[in-house]
């Protein structure tokens, strides 16, 4: 019985920490393009896009396998995104 109370206490602490850490997370910067950042295809043509967050920036690609391509050289794709955003603002 004592062990059960100890385990339940630990679980409650873990859950509480998880809830507070999520509440403090800032919203990621929205992805501004309607095309895949990796291959350039229009998002949604091949199904629902795969969405992930990299350093506070939402990234959308055609499918999860393209995240591996992004992870190989994220700076390349972030520059591509910045260039595309600059074009959209003009």
C-alpha positions, -999 to 999 in steps of 0.1 A, spaced: 0 0 0 28 24 9 45 16 -25 12 23 -43 9 58 -27 46 65 -36 41 54 -73 8 75 -76 26 105 -61 54 102 -87 28 98 -115 10 130 -104 42 150 -103 51 138 -138 17 147 -151 17 181 -134 52 189 -149 40 178 -183 9 201 -182 29 232 -171 56 227 -196 30 226 -224 12 257 -211 45 277 -212 54 266 -248 50 295 -272 30 289 -303 52 281 -333 55 306 -361 30 295 -387 41 280 -420 34 306 -447 36 286 -479 12 263 -497 40 242 -510 63 215 -495 95 231 -482 116 200 -493 103 190 -527 82 221 -537 50 203 -545 16 218 -536 7 206 -501 -23 183 -499 -21 169 -535 -7 136 -521 -27 135 -489 -25 154 -456 8 172 -451 32 162 -424 37 190 -399 65 194 -374 81 223 -355 118 232 -358 132 258 -334 98 275 -331 90 274 -368 62 253 -381 73 232 -411 51 214 -436 62 187 -459 44 162 -481 51 132 -458 71 122 -428 99 108 -449 108 143 -460 115 154 -425 147 132 -427 158 153 -457 150 185 -438 170 172 -408 201 166 -429 205 203 -437 179 224 -418 197 257 -425 193 251 -463 156 248 -459 152 276 -434 170 299 -459 146 287 -486 117 295 -463 131 329 -455 136 337 -492 100 326 -500 86 347 -472 105 377 -484 90 372 -519 55 370 -504 60 403 -486 69 422 -518 
